[in-house]
Structure formats: structure tokens, C-alpha cells
Amino acid sequence: SPQHSSPPPTNLEAGGLRPPGALQEEDAAPNAVEQDLARAEEEDSGRGLQFVWLNAEVGYQYVDLGALSDSGLLPTPEAAGAPVLDPTQSGLSFGGGAGVRLLYFTVGARFRYGVFSEFDLWSLLGEAGFRIPYGNFEPYVNVGAGYVTLTSIDAARQEATAGADALQIRGVDVRMALGFDYHLSDTFSVGPQLGADLLILSRPGVAGAPGGAAYAADGSSVGLSLQGSLVLGLHF
């Protein structure tokens, strides 16, 4: 009778074929891309996408209107013939901002008001930022530029030098700020911020002012402002 023998084993790996067991074993081992995705998911803040932000800030501000250059913005007491405003001031400041966000980038507007002993300083800037989410922490850098002006100038000094309501000092504010937000929840954050402003100011001449020629000509200056503040934010 013919003898039956089992067929010889087939090499499934020939021609690029592999047995199902090998496929399962290889699929079970995560590749580099899967490992990176898993790591990113572990480090993700978990807050999901955010599209709108707004915040409020309060802090302490130092300003020197002629820190870098001064071309007659505020004449000296000798030139004006009377005490003039002190260009170096410090005091409380507060403000707020709002805008939109796309992934790591933000754009919006910010208002800030500084209250000092001899004048107030307020600014309205457009602002752009870059943020790096890492868990509950979110470091960021902001840059902005816009309009700045002095208001509530000390009445007694202004009357003695340039006449009542005569001093009109305004210009351009260029700002850079560094800070971080700590998210207490998906929508609420708190964190510190340090900012520096470049103030490019000008003043039109005042004809017939008590200060004489010192205020008759136009004046300008380039100043600096530094501020530390606490920022409270909402994110949606």
C-alpha cells in the first residue's frame, strides 16, 4: 500500500511572507512614532484647543521718560525758570488684554494704565505672543507696539512752566514681556510677568508759555519702562 507522508514544511518567509505569529509579535512592539505620540500624550496639558483668551493684570511700574535720550521733552528747571516734571516715576499699574489663539500663537490688544505722583501714563497696544504648553505650566513671550500718552499731569508744575493744559506728551510704545501661566483649571490661570517698554515720545511747542523758549520749541525723548505684574487669565 502507498505510504502517506506529511508534506514538507513550507517556508512562509520565502518571498517576503511571514507567519501570522511573527506579524503579531512585530505589531505588538511600538515603533518610534508610536512611542513619541504616547510620550506627547502623557506630557500634554489635557486642556484641548483654546481659541479665545482674556486677562487682567496688576503690578508695579518704573518709568524714565528720558532714559536713552532727551531732546527738550521736559526742560531743566534752569531753562524753564521754574520746577518741571520729574521724568523718573514709579507706582502702581494695572491693565488687561483680550484676543484669539491658534495652537501656540496668540494675537490681541492690551491696555495698561500707570498711576504716578506727577503724571499718569496709559498705553493701547496690539500684541502677539508665542506659548509653550507643558502640563499646567505655559511659558510665553509677548511683543507689542502701539500708542502711549501722559495724562493727569501735575497741575501746579504745568501751570508754572508751560501753562494750564499746555503739555501734550504722546508717542509710540514698543513692548516685550516674558512670563508663564499656571493653569488652576482648563479655563483659569494665574502667573507672573516681567515687561520692558521702549517709549518714543514727543511734545509740540507751546507759544507764550511761562517757561519761555524752553517750551516754545518742540521736544522729544526716548525712555524706558519696566514692570512686574501678576496676571489672571481666562481661556476658552
Contacts in CASP RR format, 6 or more apart in sequence:
PFRMAT RR
TARGET T0000
AUTHOR 0000-0000-0000
METHOD contacts of the structure
MODEL  1
SPQHSSPPPTNLEAGGLRPPGALQEEDAAPNAVEQDLARAEEEDSGRGLQ
FVWLNAEVGYQYVDLGALSDSGLLPTPEAAGAPVLDPTQSGLSFGGGAGV
RLLYFTVGARFRYGVFSEFDLWSLLGEAGFRIPYGNFEPYVNVGAGYVTL
TSIDAARQEATAGADALQIRGVDVRMALGFDYHLSDTFSVGPQLGADLLI
LSRPGVAGAPGGAAYAADGSSVGLSLQGSLVLGLHF
12 18 0 8 1.000
12 19 0 8 1.000
13 19 0 8 1.000
13 22 0 8 1.000
30 38 0 8 1.000
43 134 0 8 1.000
43 135 0 8 1.000
44 133 0 8 1.000
44 135 0 8 1.000
45 133 0 8 1.000
45 134 0 8 1.000
45 135 0 8 1.000
45 136 0 8 1.000
45 138 0 8 1.000
45 183 0 8 1.000
46 135 0 8 1.000
46 186 0 8 1.000
47 133 0 8 1.000
47 183 0 8 1.000
47 186 0 8 1.000
47 235 0 8 1.000
48 186 0 8 1.000
49 103 0 8 1.000
50 101 0 8 1.000
50 235 0 8 1.000
50 236 0 8 1.000
51 100 0 8 1.000
51 101 0 8 1.000
51 102 0 8 1.000
51 236 0 8 1.000
52 98 0 8 1.000
52 99 0 8 1.000
52 100 0 8 1.000
52 101 0 8 1.000
52 235 0 8 1.000
52 236 0 8 1.000
53 98 0 8 1.000
53 99 0 8 1.000
53 100 0 8 1.000
53 101 0 8 1.000
53 106 0 8 1.000
53 233 0 8 1.000
53 234 0 8 1.000
53 235 0 8 1.000
53 236 0 8 1.000
54 96 0 8 1.000
54 97 0 8 1.000
54 98 0 8 1.000
54 99 0 8 1.000
54 233 0 8 1.000
54 234 0 8 1.000
55 96 0 8 1.000
55 97 0 8 1.000
55 98 0 8 1.000
55 189 0 8 1.000
55 231 0 8 1.000
55 232 0 8 1.000
55 233 0 8 1.000
55 234 0 8 1.000
56 94 0 8 1.000
56 95 0 8 1.000
56 96 0 8 1.000
56 97 0 8 1.000
56 231 0 8 1.000
56 232 0 8 1.000
56 233 0 8 1.000
57 94 0 8 1.000
57 95 0 8 1.000
57 96 0 8 1.000
57 112 0 8 1.000
57 193 0 8 1.000
57 229 0 8 1.000
57 230 0 8 1.000
57 231 0 8 1.000
57 232 0 8 1.000
58 92 0 8 1.000
58 93 0 8 1.000
58 94 0 8 1.000
58 95 0 8 1.000
58 229 0 8 1.000
58 230 0 8 1.000
59 92 0 8 1.000
59 93 0 8 1.000
59 94 0 8 1.000
59 227 0 8 1.000
59 228 0 8 1.000
59 229 0 8 1.000
59 230 0 8 1.000
60 90 0 8 1.000
60 91 0 8 1.000
60 92 0 8 1.000
60 93 0 8 1.000
60 227 0 8 1.000
60 228 0 8 1.000
60 229 0 8 1.000
61 90 0 8 1.000
61 91 0 8 1.000
61 92 0 8 1.000
61 93 0 8 1.000
61 114 0 8 1.000
61 121 0 8 1.000
61 225 0 8 1.000
61 226 0 8 1.000
61 227 0 8 1.000
61 228 0 8 1.000
62 89 0 8 1.000
62 90 0 8 1.000
62 91 0 8 1.000
62 225 0 8 1.000
62 226 0 8 1.000
62 227 0 8 1.000
63 88 0 8 1.000
63 89 0 8 1.000
63 90 0 8 1.000
63 116 0 8 1.000
63 121 0 8 1.000
63 199 0 8 1.000
63 223 0 8 1.000
63 224 0 8 1.000
63 225 0 8 1.000
63 226 0 8 1.000
64 87 0 8 1.000
64 88 0 8 1.000
64 223 0 8 1.000
64 224 0 8 1.000
64 225 0 8 1.000
65 73 0 8 1.000
65 74 0 8 1.000
65 87 0 8 1.000
65 88 0 8 1.000
65 169 0 8 1.000
65 199 0 8 1.000
65 201 0 8 1.000
65 221 0 8 1.000
65 223 0 8 1.000
66 73 0 8 1.000
66 87 0 8 1.000
66 221 0 8 1.000
66 222 0 8 1.000
66 223 0 8 1.000
66 224 0 8 1.000
67 222 0 8 1.000
67 223 0 8 1.000
67 224 0 8 1.000
68 221 0 8 1.000
68 222 0 8 1.000
68 223 0 8 1.000
68 224 0 8 1.000
69 221 0 8 1.000
69 222 0 8 1.000
69 223 0 8 1.000
70 87 0 8 1.000
70 221 0 8 1.000
70 222 0 8 1.000
71 219 0 8 1.000
71 220 0 8 1.000
71 221 0 8 1.000
72 203 0 8 1.000
72 214 0 8 1.000
72 217 0 8 1.000
72 219 0 8 1.000
72 220 0 8 1.000
72 221 0 8 1.000
73 87 0 8 1.000
73 169 0 8 1.000
73 201 0 8 1.000
73 202 0 8 1.000
73 203 0 8 1.000
73 219 0 8 1.000
73 220 0 8 1.000
73 221 0 8 1.000
74 84 0 8 1.000
74 85 0 8 1.000
74 87 0 8 1.000
74 221 0 8 1.000
75 84 0 8 1.000
75 161 0 8 1.000
75 211 0 8 1.000
75 214 0 8 1.000
75 215 0 8 1.000
76 84 0 8 1.000
76 214 0 8 1.000
77 83 0 8 1.000
77 84 0 8 1.000
79 211 0 8 1.000
79 213 0 8 1.000
79 214 0 8 1.000
80 161 0 8 1.000
80 211 0 8 1.000
80 212 0 8 1.000
80 214 0 8 1.000
80 215 0 8 1.000
81 161 0 8 1.000
81 210 0 8 1.000
81 211 0 8 1.000
81 214 0 8 1.000
82 157 0 8 1.000
82 160 0 8 1.000
82 161 0 8 1.000
82 210 0 8 1.000
82 211 0 8 1.000
83 157 0 8 1.000
83 160 0 8 1.000
83 161 0 8 1.000
84 157 0 8 1.000
84 161 0 8 1.000
85 118 0 8 1.000
85 119 0 8 1.000
85 153 0 8 1.000
85 154 0 8 1.000
85 157 0 8 1.000
85 158 0 8 1.000
85 161 0 8 1.000
85 167 0 8 1.000
86 118 0 8 1.000
87 221 0 8 1.000
89 116 0 8 1.000
89 117 0 8 1.000
89 118 0 8 1.000
89 119 0 8 1.000
89 121 0 8 1.000
90 116 0 8 1.000
91 114 0 8 1.000
91 115 0 8 1.000
91 116 0 8 1.000
92 114 0 8 1.000
92 115 0 8 1.000
93 112 0 8 1.000
93 113 0 8 1.000
93 114 0 8 1.000
93 115 0 8 1.000
93 227 0 8 1.000
93 229 0 8 1.000
94 112 0 8 1.000
94 113 0 8 1.000
94 114 0 8 1.000
95 110 0 8 1.000
95 111 0 8 1.000
95 112 0 8 1.000
95 113 0 8 1.000
96 110 0 8 1.000
96 111 0 8 1.000
96 112 0 8 1.000
97 108 0 8 1.000
97 109 0 8 1.000
97 110 0 8 1.000
97 111 0 8 1.000
97 127 0 8 1.000
98 108 0 8 1.000
98 109 0 8 1.000
99 106 0 8 1.000
99 107 0 8 1.000
99 108 0 8 1.000
99 109 0 8 1.000
100 106 0 8 1.000
100 107 0 8 1.000
100 108 0 8 1.000
101 131 0 8 1.000
101 235 0 8 1.000
104 130 0 8 1.000
104 131 0 8 1.000
104 132 0 8 1.000
104 133 0 8 1.000
105 128 0 8 1.000
105 129 0 8 1.000
105 130 0 8 1.000
105 131 0 8 1.000
106 127 0 8 1.000
106 128 0 8 1.000
106 129 0 8 1.000
106 130 0 8 1.000
106 131 0 8 1.000
106 140 0 8 1.000
106 142 0 8 1.000
107 126 0 8 1.000
107 127 0 8 1.000
107 128 0 8 1.000
107 129 0 8 1.000
108 126 0 8 1.000
108 127 0 8 1.000
108 128 0 8 1.000
109 124 0 8 1.000
109 125 0 8 1.000
109 126 0 8 1.000
109 127 0 8 1.000
110 124 0 8 1.000
110 125 0 8 1.000
110 126 0 8 1.000
110 127 0 8 1.000
110 144 0 8 1.000
111 122 0 8 1.000
111 123 0 8 1.000
111 124 0 8 1.000
112 122 0 8 1.000
112 123 0 8 1.000
112 125 0 8 1.000
113 120 0 8 1.000
113 121 0 8 1.000
113 122 0 8 1.000
114 120 0 8 1.000
114 121 0 8 1.000
114 122 0 8 1.000
117 154 0 8 1.000
118 153 0 8 1.000
118 154 0 8 1.000
118 157 0 8 1.000
119 150 0 8 1.000
119 151 0 8 1.000
119 152 0 8 1.000
119 153 0 8 1.000
119 154 0 8 1.000
120 150 0 8 1.000
120 151 0 8 1.000
120 152 0 8 1.000
121 148 0 8 1.000
121 149 0 8 1.000
121 150 0 8 1.000
121 151 0 8 1.000
121 225 0 8 1.000
122 148 0 8 1.000
122 149 0 8 1.000
122 151 0 8 1.000
123 146 0 8 1.000
123 147 0 8 1.000
123 148 0 8 1.000
123 149 0 8 1.000
123 173 0 8 1.000
123 175 0 8 1.000
123 197 0 8 1.000
124 146 0 8 1.000
124 147 0 8 1.000
125 144 0 8 1.000
125 145 0 8 1.000
125 146 0 8 1.000
125 147 0 8 1.000
125 173 0 8 1.000
125 175 0 8 1.000
126 144 0 8 1.000
126 145 0 8 1.000
126 146 0 8 1.000
127 142 0 8 1.000
127 143 0 8 1.000
127 144 0 8 1.000
127 175 0 8 1.000
128 142 0 8 1.000
128 143 0 8 1.000
128 144 0 8 1.000
129 140 0 8 1.000
129 141 0 8 1.000
129 142 0 8 1.000
129 143 0 8 1.000
130 140 0 8 1.000
130 141 0 8 1.000
131 138 0 8 1.000
131 139 0 8 1.000
131 140 0 8 1.000
132 138 0 8 1.000
132 139 0 8 1.000
132 140 0 8 1.000
135 183 0 8 1.000
136 182 0 8 1.000
136 183 0 8 1.000
136 184 0 8 1.000
137 180 0 8 1.000
137 181 0 8 1.000
137 182 0 8 1.000
137 183 0 8 1.000
138 180 0 8 1.000
138 181 0 8 1.000
138 182 0 8 1.000
138 183 0 8 1.000
138 189 0 8 1.000
139 178 0 8 1.000
139 179 0 8 1.000
139 180 0 8 1.000
140 178 0 8 1.000
140 179 0 8 1.000
140 180 0 8 1.000
140 181 0 8 1.000
141 176 0 8 1.000
141 177 0 8 1.000
141 178 0 8 1.000
141 179 0 8 1.000
142 175 0 8 1.000
142 176 0 8 1.000
142 177 0 8 1.000
142 178 0 8 1.000
143 175 0 8 1.000
143 176 0 8 1.000
143 177 0 8 1.000
144 174 0 8 1.000
144 175 0 8 1.000
144 176 0 8 1.000
145 172 0 8 1.000
145 173 0 8 1.000
145 174 0 8 1.000
145 175 0 8 1.000
146 172 0 8 1.000
146 173 0 8 1.000
146 174 0 8 1.000
147 170 0 8 1.000
147 171 0 8 1.000
147 172 0 8 1.000
147 173 0 8 1.000
148 170 0 8 1.000
148 171 0 8 1.000
148 172 0 8 1.000
148 173 0 8 1.000
148 197 0 8 1.000
148 199 0 8 1.000
148 201 0 8 1.000
149 169 0 8 1.000
149 170 0 8 1.000
149 171 0 8 1.000
150 167 0 8 1.000
150 169 0 8 1.000
150 170 0 8 1.000
150 201 0 8 1.000
153 167 0 8 1.000
153 169 0 8 1.000
155 164 0 8 1.000
158 164 0 8 1.000
158 165 0 8 1.000
158 166 0 8 1.000
158 167 0 8 1.000
159 210 0 8 1.000
160 210 0 8 1.000
161 167 0 8 1.000
161 209 0 8 1.000
161 210 0 8 1.000
161 211 0 8 1.000
161 214 0 8 1.000
161 215 0 8 1.000
162 206 0 8 1.000
162 209 0 8 1.000
162 210 0 8 1.000
162 211 0 8 1.000
162 215 0 8 1.000
163 206 0 8 1.000
163 209 0 8 1.000
163 210 0 8 1.000
166 206 0 8 1.000
166 209 0 8 1.000
166 215 0 8 1.000
167 203 0 8 1.000
167 206 0 8 1.000
168 203 0 8 1.000
168 204 0 8 1.000
169 201 0 8 1.000
169 202 0 8 1.000
169 203 0 8 1.000
170 201 0 8 1.000
170 202 0 8 1.000
171 199 0 8 1.000
171 200 0 8 1.000
171 201 0 8 1.000
171 202 0 8 1.000
172 199 0 8 1.000
172 200 0 8 1.000
173 197 0 8 1.000
173 198 0 8 1.000
173 199 0 8 1.000
173 200 0 8 1.000
174 197 0 8 1.000
174 198 0 8 1.000
174 200 0 8 1.000
175 195 0 8 1.000
175 196 0 8 1.000
175 197 0 8 1.000
175 198 0 8 1.000
176 195 0 8 1.000
176 196 0 8 1.000
177 193 0 8 1.000
177 194 0 8 1.000
177 195 0 8 1.000
177 196 0 8 1.000
178 193 0 8 1.000
178 194 0 8 1.000
178 195 0 8 1.000
179 191 0 8 1.000
179 192 0 8 1.000
179 193 0 8 1.000
179 194 0 8 1.000
179 231 0 8 1.000
180 191 0 8 1.000
180 192 0 8 1.000
181 189 0 8 1.000
181 190 0 8 1.000
181 191 0 8 1.000
181 231 0 8 1.000
181 233 0 8 1.000
182 189 0 8 1.000
182 190 0 8 1.000
182 191 0 8 1.000
183 189 0 8 1.000
183 235 0 8 1.000
184 190 0 8 1.000
186 235 0 8 1.000
187 234 0 8 1.000
187 235 0 8 1.000
187 236 0 8 1.000
188 232 0 8 1.000
188 233 0 8 1.000
188 234 0 8 1.000
188 235 0 8 1.000
189 231 0 8 1.000
189 232 0 8 1.000
189 233 0 8 1.000
189 234 0 8 1.000
189 235 0 8 1.000
190 230 0 8 1.000
190 231 0 8 1.000
190 232 0 8 1.000
190 233 0 8 1.000
191 230 0 8 1.000
191 231 0 8 1.000
191 232 0 8 1.000
192 228 0 8 1.000
192 229 0 8 1.000
192 230 0 8 1.000
192 231 0 8 1.000
193 228 0 8 1.000
193 229 0 8 1.000
193 230 0 8 1.000
193 231 0 8 1.000
194 226 0 8 1.000
194 227 0 8 1.000
194 228 0 8 1.000
195 226 0 8 1.000
195 227 0 8 1.000
195 228 0 8 1.000
195 229 0 8 1.000
196 224 0 8 1.000
196 225 0 8 1.000
196 226 0 8 1.000
196 227 0 8 1.000
197 224 0 8 1.000
197 225 0 8 1.000
197 226 0 8 1.000
197 227 0 8 1.000
198 222 0 8 1.000
198 223 0 8 1.000
198 224 0 8 1.000
199 221 0 8 1.000
199 222 0 8 1.000
199 223 0 8 1.000
199 224 0 8 1.000
199 225 0 8 1.000
200 220 0 8 1.000
200 222 0 8 1.000
200 223 0 8 1.000
201 220 0 8 1.000
201 221 0 8 1.000
201 222 0 8 1.000
201 223 0 8 1.000
202 218 0 8 1.000
202 219 0 8 1.000
202 220 0 8 1.000
203 218 0 8 1.000
203 219 0 8 1.000
203 220 0 8 1.000
204 218 0 8 1.000
205 215 0 8 1.000
205 216 0 8 1.000
205 217 0 8 1.000
205 218 0 8 1.000
205 219 0 8 1.000
206 215 0 8 1.000
206 216 0 8 1.000
207 216 0 8 1.000
208 216 0 8 1.000
209 215 0 8 1.000
209 216 0 8 1.000
END
